[in-house]
Each structure stands twice: as structure tokens, then as C-alpha cells.
Amino acid sequence: MKGVLNINKLIKISEPSWSFAKNEGLIDLAVSYDISPYMFYKEHRFINMCSCSYLGLDTNPQILEGAIEGIKRAKSLHLTTARLRLYITMLGDLEEALSEHYSCEATAYISCSAASSAYLPLLASGMLTNDSKPTMIFDKQAHFSMIHIKPICADQTDVLTCEHNDIDYIETVCKRNSNVVYVGDGTYSVAGHAPIKELLRLQEKYGLTLYLDDSHGLSVTGKLGEGYIRENIPELNSKIVIVGSLAKAFGACGGVLMSGNKGLKDMLVRYGNSWSQYLNSAGIGGIMASLQIHRSEQLKRLQDAWWRNLQILDSRFNTTNKGVKTPIRIILLKSPEKAVEIAKRIFEKGYYVSAVFFPIVPQGKAGLRIMPRADVNEDEMTKFCDTVFEVCEDDLSS
């Protein structure tokens, strides 16, 4: 299958559900922070149970203070010159610290999407593979931040799409082509993990290049918060790139591209969306502060609290990813309309959950997306589960 992105079709299918959700007051809400883990929507106090801040670090005082100190140190919020020409000293310090922490060659980005849009077109061009253009395979459930780059890559080389985690298909392509790239998530939103051991086997046998976005996995597992993929790769080689979010569970902002290729950064800075802005001084300061947390005993306490809350949820509902150390759960329901109706009732009782439908989940499915946080205590998590069960007991999808 060629790398075609049909935005027109996507919008036409999903727009009725989005419009219904907005009319019911479930999206496009301007909120403010209260004492963690609470927030306010107007005068309504609630807990956000679909936050990507899985470890609850988005309000961490140490990280907030780090952001302030970053501005003070730089004496500027941002150096508005292309990184190719000038960059603040703090950015170099940050990338050295990230490289040491994750045992890699790290390049920092303003977002994971910016990292993907920098790297993947370069890879498709053949400039990173000795002028040999690779055959690129995108997993069907790869995140949109990678999927939207497929047409750009397809302008330069052959782009294929495989069914989710289809190792047999990937191996078949490897047998027919000497230069193959696989693109997917390390930790998926609703579909578990990438089969990393099998992918590494294909790399050893055929030289398969791997590009994996582990944004949902970074920080929540691993002694240093390495995430699922980095945990399972003893050493990054020149044919593996991992992207991870420094927002989400990490608690700061931006993203990091990890590689075993020491010469890659120069190519990325010069030719990979070199016009894009890089992290500002506040963001860099916040990331450096979070790194200190990642090197302390506090990280394990947060990881344990996060996993405890996931287990409480899993013990009550037949969720997607049940029992798997991934941060997102979906309770399946009968229709998008029913998901919105139930989410609204749960919000009225003090908890915000996300009603999900296509394109977040496959067409024809719907449900409640729930992401437990480490800063929600055990009693509150149990109370939340009681509330969800009370509201949707009669509407759970079989």
C-alpha cells in the first residue's frame, strides 16, 4: 500500500462525533490548575483522568522552578536564530545530559512531531543509508505524528503499510529488499508494545532499520525512566532511532531523538526542518530539573503509584491493554454518542475522561479513554472506578 493520507475522508467520518462532543461540553474547555491533582472548569472542580502526565510531574515544584531558573540563566526566553547558525549554551548542556542519561546520541526538539519530520524524510532520501533509498514500512497503528509524514517519504521512495505488529509481513519485505525501514510506536496508545525482540531479530538477520516513537513509554518504566523500548535494547546502534516525549510522563516539554549514530545530529540540524524553532530556555530548565528527578529514588515511587492505579482500574473493567505496562486504557462502549453521554455524566461527578471514537480508535468502535496518574491517591482512584461503574454499568460493550 502506498503512503497516502486521506485527510478528507478522516474528517468526514469523524466530524459528526467531534461536533456532538463539543455541543455536549466535553471538548474545547478552558481550564485552570488547582492543588494537584485537581483542576477547575469555571467553578467546577474535577480531576483530569485522561492526562498524559502519567507520573503527575506537570505540577512538580522542582520542574517549575527549573523552568524559571532556565530563563534567569539564559537571560532570554528564546534565541530567535536558526539552530544551524546559533544556539544557546544551555541547549548543548541539555543534549549532553540526555545523551549520558539514556546512553545515546541525543538531539532535543520542540516536539516529537518535529523530530519525526526532521528525520524520516532524510531517511527516505537515502542520505543516511549510503545513497540507497530504503523501502519504508509504516505500522498501520503508528501515531499520526509519523503517519502524516508518509506522503513526504513516498515522494522519494517506496512506502508500505503493514497490519499492526505484523512481523511476518515485515520479514517478507526484508527478504525481497536489502534496505528496509520499519516505522512505528514503541508503546502504542491502544495497542500494546512493539514486538521489539522480533524486530531486533530481523535487524540482526536482514539489517532492518528501526524508527520507534516511545513517547507513551518514556519515564513510566525503567530504573532511569528509559521506557519500554530503550529498556529492551542493550546498546543503540546506527540502525536504531528512538523518539521520546519530554512532556507526558517526563513532566517538562519537547522531545528527544536518541540514536547510536554520532554523525546524525549534524545532518539533522542542517537538513532536517532546520527552520523549526528549538526548545526555549524555560523548557530546557524544566527538562534539566526533571532529569534530576529521574536520577533519584522519587522516580520509582512515582512509577509504583502509577502502576498501582492502573491495576485498580484493570481489576474493575475489561479494558484494552489490561495488565500491560502501558499508560492508556479504553473501556469500550456501544457508540460514539453513548461514549460522549457517559463521559459527560462522569465529568459532572468530578472526573474528566475522554470520549474516544474514530480516528483515535478504529472506525465502528468507541469508548472512554482513561489514563491514571501517579498523583491520584489510592482512595480517590477507587472512588473514581466506583463512579465509572455506576454510570456505565448497563452500557459496557461486550
Phi and psi in degrees as a GROMACS rama.xvg file:
@    title "Ramachandran Plot"
@    xaxis  label "Phi"
@    yaxis  label "Psi"
@TYPE xy
-72.1166  158.79  LYS-2
-80.4761  71.9697  GLY-3
-102.08  134.003  VAL-4
-113.482  111.62  LEU-5
-98.2043  82.0754  ASN-6
-66.6887  -36.2225  ILE-7
-57.9404  -47.5273  ASN-8
-65.9908  -41.83  LYS-9
-58.4179  -46.0014  LEU-10
-65.9777  -43.9226  ILE-11
-62.9542  -34.8331  LYS-12
-75.7714  -41.0499  ILE-13
-91.7589  -21.2809  SER-14
-58.377  -42.0855  GLU-15
-56.9049  -39.1463  PRO-16
-69.7424  -41.2095  SER-17
-63.3609  -43.113  TRP-18
-62.8002  -41.0729  SER-19
-62.7797  -43.3258  PHE-20
-62.393  -39.1265  ALA-21
-68.5948  -42.2442  LYS-22
-61.7719  -28.8174  ASN-23
-88.0805  2.49475  GLU-24
75.951  35.2037  GLY-25
-112.427  -9.74542  LEU-26
-133.011  164.06  ILE-27
64.6444  42.6218  ASP-28
-100.202  128.012  LEU-29
-87.8983  117.5  ALA-30
-121.99  167.392  VAL-31
-134.79  156.159  SER-32
-82.8245  142.67  TYR-33
-114.463  -160.667  ASP-34
-67.2897  131.089  ILE-35
-52.804  135.222  SER-36
-98.598  22.9105  PRO-37
-91.1124  153.115  TYR-38
-135.312  169.941  MET-39
-124.255  136.351  PHE-40
-115.403  106.39  TYR-41
57.18  -117.124  LYS-42
-100.763  3.88936  GLU-43
-90.3091  118.811  HIS-44
-92.5704  133.51  ARG-45
-153.206  168.534  PHE-46
-110.103  131.163  ILE-47
-81.7514  107.626  ASN-48
-99.5094  19.1305  MET-49
-135.651  40.9787  CYS-50
-89.9122  140.61  SER-51
-80.0489  -0.995784  CYS-52
-82.1105  72.1494  SER-53
-61.5929  -30.3385  TYR-54
-97.1009  4.43607  LEU-55
70.5721  24.1093  GLY-56
-86.8869  -1.20271  LEU-57
-66.7279  -19.6546  ASP-58
-115.205  14.6179  THR-59
-64.7113  124.142  ASN-60
-59.3358  -34.7878  PRO-61
-65.1201  -39.5351  GLN-62
-72.0882  -40.7385  ILE-63
-62.7837  -41.808  LEU-64
-66.1344  -35.9278  GLU-65
-60.8217  -38.2294  GLY-66
-63.2658  -42.7551  ALA-67
-64.0803  -44.7001  ILE-68
-64.6317  -31.4287  GLU-69
-61.6857  -43.6901  GLY-70
-64.636  -43.1597  ILE-71
-62.3189  -40.8576  LYS-72
-67.7329  -43.0725  ARG-73
-77.7771  -24.3196  ALA-74
62.3565  24.3054  LYS-75
-165.101  148.283  SER-76
-75.758  -37.5557  LEU-77
-157.295  137.782  HIS-78
-89.4638  105.711  LEU-79
-87.3555  60.3488  THR-80
-132.248  142.915  THR-81
-53.7418  136.426  ALA-82
-56.4095  -30.7169  ARG-83
-53.0825  -30.8403  LEU-84
-105.205  -46.8651  ARG-85
-141.945  143.974  LEU-86
-149.241  151.82  TYR-87
-71.98  149.852  ILE-88
-54.4004  -36.5413  THR-89
-59.0375  -32.0838  MET-90
-65.5729  -42.7121  LEU-91
-62.605  -40.9583  GLY-92
-61.9992  -41.3795  ASP-93
-62.3375  -47.3482  LEU-94
-66.8356  -32.3131  GLU-95
-64.8867  -42.9402  GLU-96
-65.6597  -42.07  ALA-97
-65.6829  -39.494  LEU-98
-61.7375  -43.0274  SER-99
-66.879  -43.7634  GLU-100
-64.3341  -42.4182  HIS-101
-102.002  7.78282  TYR-102
50.9645  60.9555  SER-103
-156.46  -178.319  CYS-104
-100.542  109.599  GLU-105
-102.604  137.591  ALA-106
-124.929  127.239  THR-107
-91.284  145.415  ALA-108
-134.248  160.495  TYR-109
-70.584  -20.3388  ILE-110
-160.707  163.727  SER-111
-68.7252  -33.3728  CYS-112
-61.7891  -39.9935  SER-113
-64.0418  -37.3473  ALA-114
-63.7848  -45.2958  ALA-115
-65.0082  -40.8807  SER-116
-72.1274  -19.1571  SER-117
-79.4724  -44.0234  ALA-118
-86.0539  -46.8306  TYR-119
-63.1898  -43.0909  LEU-120
-63.298  -35.5421  PRO-121
-62.6896  -42.1479  LEU-122
-63.1852  -43.1598  LEU-123
-63.6769  -29.2266  ALA-124
-70.3  -18.9032  SER-125
90.7496  -4.03024  GLY-126
-70.1358  -18.0047  MET-127
-101.192  0.712869  LEU-128
-132.727  47.6162  THR-129
55.3916  43.0709  ASN-130
66.7316  12.6591  ASP-131
-101.125  112.339  SER-132
-72.4694  127.609  LYS-133
-81.5553  159.448  PRO-134
-86.3844  123.992  THR-135
-105.732  131.092  MET-136
-113.705  119.532  ILE-137
-100.404  131.664  PHE-138
-64.4964  139.676  ASP-139
-59.1965  -27.4413  LYS-140
-105.565  17.8607  GLN-141
-60.8899  149.646  ALA-142
-62.988  152.001  HIS-143
-59.8207  -27.6747  PHE-144
-62.4311  -21.2684  SER-145
-100.065  -40.5072  MET-146
-58.3557  -37.7142  ILE-147
-69.6225  -10.2767  HIS-148
-93.0256  -7.59527  ILE-149
-54.4531  -46.9907  LYS-150
-61.6435  -34.0722  PRO-151
-65.4523  -43.9345  ILE-152
-65.8187  -37.7067  CYS-153
-68.2973  -18.4881  ALA-154
-69.3831  -18.9114  ASP-155
-113.649  -25.0583  GLN-156
-155.353  177.976  THR-157
-76.6636  127.194  ASP-158
-120.789  127.165  VAL-159
-118.383  161.88  LEU-160
-125.355  130.955  THR-161
-112.967  156.348  CYS-162
-61.412  159.609  GLU-163
-58.5938  124.127  HIS-164
55.3309  35.8539  ASN-165
-85.2209  85.3515  ASP-166
-63.1324  -38.5773  ILE-167
-61.2657  -42.4683  ASP-168
-64.4852  -44.5857  TYR-169
-60.5968  -42.153  ILE-170
-66.5834  -38.0119  GLU-171
-59.7979  -43.15  THR-172
-65.2509  -39.6638  VAL-173
-62.13  -36.2418  CYS-174
-66.5257  -28.5153  LYS-175
-95.5654  -13.7799  ARG-176
-136.095  139.282  ASN-177
-84.1378  -14.653  SER-178
-134.904  100.297  ASN-179
-125.903  139.788  VAL-180
-118.678  135.863  VAL-181
-112.313  130.624  TYR-182
-121.742  125.484  VAL-183
-169.283  -175.275  GLY-184
-86.6114  154.31  ASP-185
-84.4071  -45.8505  GLY-186
-123.477  115.88  THR-187
-86.148  156.961  TYR-188
-61.5248  -47.4406  SER-189
-132.835  17.0593  VAL-190
-141.558  39.8173  ALA-191
68.1297  -148.89  GLY-192
-108.664  162.753  HIS-193
-69.3397  145.379  ALA-194
-77.4545  73.6915  PRO-195
-61.9804  -38.0705  ILE-196
-64.4052  -40.3828  LYS-197
-69.3696  -37.229  GLU-198
-65.7108  -38.8081  LEU-199
-67.1561  -33.9138  LEU-200
-62.4703  -42.5324  ARG-201
-67.8401  -33.7584  LEU-202
-64.7266  -44.8652  GLN-203
-64.0092  -36.6853  GLU-204
-82.6172  -38.9557  LYS-205
-121.313  -5.40898  TYR-206
80.455  24.2671  GLY-207
-58.1127  131.525  LEU-208
-91.18  138.791  THR-209
-118.508  132.14  LEU-210
-126.473  111.247  TYR-211
-127.674  126.139  LEU-212
-94.5195  109.485  ASP-213
-107.623  39.3792  ASP-214
-60.1395  -34.5817  SER-215
-82.8652  -8.23391  HIS-216
-102.218  -26.3988  GLY-217
-60.057  136.84  LEU-218
82.3282  -33.677  SER-219
-76.5287  -21.1583  VAL-220
-134.166  160.373  THR-221
98.216  144.488  GLY-222
-57.762  -35.5197  LYS-223
-108.515  12.4569  LEU-224
75.4679  32.775  GLY-225
-66.355  -26.5831  GLU-226
86.3395  166.349  GLY-227
-57.751  -46.8293  TYR-228
-70.6423  -50.5353  ILE-229
-62.9725  -32.6298  ARG-230
-59.513  -34.5791  GLU-231
-98.3754  9.84345  ASN-232
-121.341  107.586  ILE-233
-56.3001  -38.9301  PRO-234
-150.571  131.634  GLU-235
-74.3074  128.558  LEU-236
-105.15  -177.738  ASN-237
-72.2931  -7.50261  SER-238
-105.986  15.9872  LYS-239
-130.007  128.764  ILE-240
-127.685  132.178  VAL-241
-120.367  133.457  ILE-242
-111.617  138.199  VAL-243
-139.4  148.539  GLY-244
-81.7185  132.129  SER-245
-95.6724  6.62908  LEU-246
-97.6031  -120.673  ALA-247
27.751  -129.425  LYS-248
-64.6974  -27.6504  ALA-249
-63.808  -32.1273  PHE-250
91.8834  7.32498  GLY-251
-120.027  -111.934  ALA-252
-161.517  163.646  CYS-253
82.597  -164.161  GLY-254
-148.309  167.112  GLY-255
-131.096  136.499  VAL-256
-104.77  120.415  LEU-257
-107.687  132.096  MET-258
-144.106  162.11  SER-259
-101.077  7.92896  GLY-260
-100.737  108.628  ASN-261
-69.2827  -21.3747  LYS-262
-93.6862  0.638585  GLY-263
-70.0178  -38.164  LEU-264
-58.1436  -41.794  LYS-265
-59.2057  -43.787  ASP-266
-63.584  -41.7434  MET-267
-64.7199  -43.6205  LEU-268
-67.4817  -37.9535  VAL-269
-81.4585  -36.1536  ARG-270
-125.312  -10.2637  TYR-271
-99.0731  100.845  GLY-272
34.3688  56.4809  ASN-273
-64.3951  -13.8283  SER-274
-81.939  -14.5518  TRP-275
-70.2287  147.214  SER-276
-68.8684  152.086  GLN-277
-108.374  179.54  TYR-278
-58.72  139.088  LEU-279
-84.8332  175.876  ASN-280
-66.2013  -33.2709  SER-281
-65.4814  -44.6186  ALA-282
-61.6327  -43.6301  GLY-283
-62.4736  -43.3624  ILE-284
-62.4213  -39.4508  GLY-285
-65.6615  -40.6884  GLY-286
-64.093  -42.9726  ILE-287
-61.8211  -38.3049  MET-288
-67.1237  -39.68  ALA-289
-65.3594  -34.7418  SER-290
-59.3224  -36.0122  LEU-291
-63.7522  -40.8737  GLN-292
-63.3702  -39.6511  ILE-293
-67.25  -16.1781  HIS-294
-100.267  7.2754  ARG-295
-115.422  172.229  SER-296
-68.5441  -17.9134  GLU-297
-60.1152  -33.661  GLN-298
-59.3781  -47.3425  LEU-299
-64.0218  -37.9538  LYS-300
-62.1343  -40.1064  ARG-301
-68.8687  -42.976  LEU-302
-60.6771  -40.8316  GLN-303
-65.7677  -41.0239  ASP-304
-65.8017  -40.1796  ALA-305
-60.5168  -47.9522  TRP-306
-67.3119  -36.4061  TRP-307
-58.3933  -44.877  ARG-308
-67.4986  -36.491  ASN-309
-62.847  -41.0024  LEU-310
-66.4492  -36.1637  GLN-311
-61.2292  -45.7316  ILE-312
-63.3281  -46.5558  LEU-313
-63.209  -29.2785  ASP-314
-72.7955  -15.5311  SER-315
-106.133  -24.7347  ARG-316
-135.329  154.771  PHE-317
-88.7908  81.1189  ASN-318
-91.9498  159.292  THR-319
-67.1377  149.917  THR-320
64.7451  15.7037  ASN-321
-53.3955  127.778  LYS-322
80.5873  -2.90945  GLY-323
-100.241  141.555  VAL-324
-79.2836  63.3779  LYS-325
-122.888  150.259  THR-326
-84.6936  -9.76422  PRO-327
-113.189  132.484  ILE-328
-121.447  146.228  ARG-329
-126.934  126.274  ILE-330
-92.3822  112.433  ILE-331
-72.8007  139.177  LEU-332
-127.471  179.794  LEU-333
-82.2964  -24.9313  LYS-334
-162.858  159.849  SER-335
-57.1203  -40.2669  PRO-336
-63.1773  -42.0764  GLU-337
-66.7359  -38.5399  LYS-338
-62.3066  -43.7779  ALA-339
-64.7775  -44.6599  VAL-340
-59.0671  -45.6741  GLU-341
-70.3592  -41.4639  ILE-342
-60.0851  -37.7038  ALA-343
-64.1139  -42.7109  LYS-344
-66.7256  -37.537  ARG-345
-66.9664  -38.7498  ILE-346
-62.5222  -40.0537  PHE-347
-61.7791  -25.4115  GLU-348
-92.8281  5.28061  LYS-349
107.157  13.4366  GLY-350
-137.36  131.792  TYR-351
-99.3792  119.904  TYR-352
-121.178  159.23  VAL-353
-98.1391  122.691  SER-354
-78.1974  121.745  ALA-355
-117.882  148.436  VAL-356
-157.196  -175.833  PHE-357
-57.8578  136.096  PHE-358
-94.7173  7.56288  PRO-359
-68.3011  -39.1421  ILE-360
-120.773  161.905  VAL-361
-55.9243  151.83  PRO-362
-56.8945  136.289  GLN-363
93.7664  -5.50471  GLY-364
-116.556  159.862  LYS-365
-159.287  164.876  ALA-366
175.301  -167.465  GLY-367
-108.211  124.076  LEU-368
-92.9027  125.667  ARG-369
-127.986  131.905  ILE-370
-130.112  91.5659  MET-371
-59.1252  146.271  PRO-372
-113.973  152.146  ARG-373
-68.7264  -22.3066  ALA-374
-90.4541  11.2183  ASP-375
-99.1375  121.508  VAL-376
-73.6265  168.953  ASN-377
-61.5697  -41.5216  GLU-378
-64.5087  -42.1517  ASP-379
-67.0955  -36.7254  GLU-380
-65.917  -40.2388  MET-381
-65.2298  -41.35  THR-382
-62.7833  -40.3243  LYS-383
-60.6294  -46.6094  PHE-384
-61.7599  -39.2666  CYS-385
-60.0834  -41.6154  ASP-386
-64.6268  -46.2808  THR-387
-61.502  -44.5802  VAL-388
-63.011  -42.072  PHE-389
-60.9124  -40.5184  GLU-390
-77.0677  -38.4509  VAL-391
-118.408  16.3831  CYS-392
-53.2642  -41.502  GLU-393
-85.3499  -1.43245  ASP-394
-120.297  8.17532  ASP-395
-66.438  136.617  LEU-396
-74.948  139.327  SER-397
